[in-house]
Amino acid sequence: MEEAADRLAYFKSELNIIHPFREGNGRTIRLFTHAFASVRGFSWKCNEMKKEQYMNAMIQSVYNQRMLEKLFKETLVKMN
């Protein structure tokens, strides 16, 4: 779980930084994140995140991914 949350926070923040368009950015990256988590045996319950907390974590992730990693730990579920 620790490693999955760490990697997902890293990829999500990096993809957000390099994506050239603001419109569609979040949707595209969420789809990638769901697929990435699923392939590794996790389900990401992003609808369980509070929007304000998520937005703050994304803003902070440019410099520090700890808040985003914490959100992943709270919303990732190991699939059987």
LOGUDO-797694 format. One line per 3 residues: number of its first residue (from 1); their letters; for each residue z, y, x of N, C-alpha, C. Coordinates in steps of 0.02 Angstrom, whole numbers, plus 50000, padded with zeros to 5 digits. Atoms other than C-alpha are relative to their C-alpha. Layout:
% residues N
NUM	A	Z Y X Z Y X Z Y X  ...
//
This chain:
% residues 80
1	MEE	50000 49940 50041 50000 50000 50000 50000 50063 50044  49995 49943 49954 50046 50119 50142 49931 50016 50031  50065 49991 49968 49881 50092 50231 49947 50023 49950
4	AAD	50049 49981 50051 49779 50104 50071 50008 50073 49980  49987 49931 50019 49862 50268 50022 49979 50048 50056  50019 49960 49942 49836 50337 50197 49924 50007 50005
7	RLA	50073 49998 49992 49652 50290 50205 49967 50038 49942  50029 49965 50057 49614 50351 50029 50012 50075 50004  49986 49928 49991 49699 50518 50063 49954 50030 50053
10	YFK	50044 49976 49947 49599 50536 50223 49929 50008 49975  50070 49997 50023 49430 50494 50146 49991 50052 49945  50006 49952 50055 49461 50598 49990 50001 50072 50026
13	SEL	49997 49932 49974 49509 50753 50088 49939 50016 50043  50059 49988 49958 49366 50733 50213 49937 50009 49958  50059 49994 50043 49236 50707 50077 50002 50067 49962
16	NII	49994 49936 50035 49302 50859 49984 49980 50058 50046  50016 49947 49952 49284 50965 50141 49925 50004 50015  50071 49999 49980 49106 50912 50184 49951 50005 49942
19	HPF	50046 49998 50057 49034 50909 50007 49975 50072 49991  50027 49932 50000 48916 51059 49997 50001 50036 49932  50002 49968 50066 48928 51093 49809 50067 49995 49965
22	REG	49936 50001 50036 49081 51142 49710 49992 49962 49934  50010 50033 50065 49009 51081 49543 49984 49926 50012  50012 50072 49992 49019 50892 49532 50038 49970 50058
25	NGR	49964 50023 49941 49121 50879 49691 50057 49952 49982  49942 50040 50019 49279 50813 49610 49981 49935 49966  50022 50061 50036 49190 50690 49495 49971 49949 50048
28	TIR	50033 50045 49952 49085 50617 49635 50052 49967 50046  49950 50026 49954 49233 50597 49752 50048 49953 49963  49957 50045 50039 49341 50520 49613 49966 49933 49990
31	LFT	50037 50063 50008 49205 50391 49581 50001 49959 50064  49997 50034 49936 49197 50349 49765 50070 49971 50012  49931 50021 49988 49387 50339 49775 50017 49939 49958
34	HAF	49988 50059 50043 49396 50220 49626 49966 49938 50029  50037 50056 49973 49262 50109 49702 50031 49975 50066  49970 50018 49936 49340 50112 49876 50065 49962 49990
37	ASV	49936 50032 50015 49511 50067 49806 49989 49930 49970  50014 50063 50034 49439 49929 49696 49976 49946 50048  50026 50048 49950 49346 49845 49839 50057 49972 50043
40	RGF	49943 50021 49959 49511 49837 49932 50058 49972 49959  49951 50034 50041 49605 49762 49785 50050 50044 49965  49954 49954 50033 49685 49917 49710 49965 50034 49941
43	SWK	50023 49958 50055 49666 50010 49547 50033 50068 50008  49973 49933 49993 49686 50198 49558 50008 50031 49931  49985 49971 50065 49769 50273 49404 50003 50077 50005
46	CNE	50002 49928 49988 49713 50453 49434 50020 50039 49937  49981 49965 50062 49744 50498 49251 50076 50008 49994  49927 49995 50002 49931 50478 49286 50025 50057 50044
49	MKK	49980 49943 49958 49931 50626 49408 50004 50063 49958  49997 49934 50030 49986 50797 49353 49949 50045 50034  50056 49960 49973 49840 50917 49374 50023 50050 50053
52	EQY	49977 49949 49953 49940 51054 49460 50022 49968 50067  49977 50036 49940 50019 50931 49582 49940 49974 50040  50061 50025 49968 49848 50853 49618 49962 50057 50035
55	MNA	50037 49943 49971 49766 51023 49648 50036 50026 50062  49962 49978 49941 49906 51076 49767 49991 49951 50058  50010 50051 49948 49888 50912 49861 49931 50005 50031
58	MIQ	50068 49994 49974 49700 50936 49877 49994 50062 50044  50002 49939 49959 49723 51114 49942 50034 49988 50066  49963 50015 49939 49853 51056 50067 49965 49950 50045
61	SVY	50031 50054 49961 49745 50909 50121 49953 50024 50054  50042 49972 49947 49635 51024 50225 50039 50000 50066  49957 49996 49941 49782 51038 50346 50048 49941 50007
64	NQR	49948 50051 49999 49903 50901 50296 49991 49956 49939  50016 50046 50055 49868 50746 50190 50061 49966 49971  49939 50035 50022 50049 50696 50159 50010 50004 49924
67	MLE	49992 49994 50072 50056 50764 49980 49950 49955 49963  50051 50041 50031 49893 50677 49936 50016 49926 50009  49981 50070 49987 49951 50516 50017 50057 49979 49953
70	KLF	49944 50015 50046 50112 50524 49914 49974 49989 49929  50029 50010 50066 50009 50543 49755 49964 49933 49994  50033 50065 50000 49906 50391 49801 50052 49944 49995
73	KET	49947 50051 50003 50065 50290 49830 50028 49993 49930  49972 50000 50068 50123 50338 49656 49949 49975 49948  50051 50015 50051 49957 50299 49569 49956 49940 50018
76	LVK	50037 50061 49983 49888 50146 49660 50038 49939 49974  49971 50062 50026 49917 49976 49581 49961 49943 50032  50032 50058 49969 49883 49813 49673 49973 49955 49944
79	MN	50030 50045 50049 49761 49706 49572 50011 49928 50022  49989 50071 49984 49786 49518 49562 49937 49967 50021
//
